[in-house]
Amino acid sequence: MQAINHFNLRTFDLNLLLAFDALMQELSVTRAAARLKIRQPAMSHALANLRTLFDDALFIRTGHVMQATARAKALHAALHPLLLQMQEALAAKARFDAASETRTFRLGINGQAEAIIVPALVAHLGQHAPGIRIQSIPIAEQAFHVLLNDDRIDLMIAHASDDLGWLRREKLYREQYVCCFNPSLLACSTPITADEYFAAVHGLVSADMDLSGFLAYMLRHAAAQLQVTHSSHNVMTLLAMAAQSPLIASLHGRVAARHAAAFGLAISPLPFDVDDLEVDMIWHPRSDNDPALDWFRALVRSCVP
């Protein structure tokens, strides 16, 4: 592709090309000025500049009629198609056809939200958009501002407790907490009592370096501390632990509703009040009008059970 000499073009008033095209269309300074919605003296000044730039009269008056010179006709034959292409390019809206596109969307998402949303995403893509791929990227809450700003992820799904500044945020769903356990290994009632819950050993999902995980949020109103002995960043591992060990797994209700039965686990509401967790969809404002990411955000919304 040949490079554009931006410096040389910068010194040329490209509005003169519009004036020239209008003059060619109208062959009248008055009518050309009306077409461009400018005053006649301004159009006369533009014509004077065009004559100087191209070193040609361009238009010659013969009686009451203006006629284009051979130089003007040659210029118009070359420039008019370019102006039409520019007009079409400026008016055109970008399109995205998911059925035929090949693209990877980078989704910042952690274990429990991934277990809720990504399986439905993949099922839809397999049927309707086979060229689209999803890359799930586990991200700590503190990191997604940088990764979105640096265009290293396209979309983030997370509970965001802080002010997001310039980032866009849309509430995706509200999550409730429940707990799961293997009734053949742990003799607890359903619903579980507070005494049973706090007396048991617990496992949880944690993306942090310690065992607190999301329980710091979940237990803000709890009356006692938990005996947390095991954690995993993967919610399926947590469910597998509860299936094979006498422990209670506290997790998101949507995850439990979808997967607990496969591990032979009973589901119970928590025996104390817990604030719902708001899960947001977060993106950078530069993608507000990107048709591909508009489509992807709509797809994510549709995949929330």
Summary of the structure (lengths in Angstrom):
residues: 305
radius of gyration: 32.4
end to end distance: 48.4
largest distance: 107.3
contacts: 868
relative contact order: 0.13
helix: 43%
strand: 22%
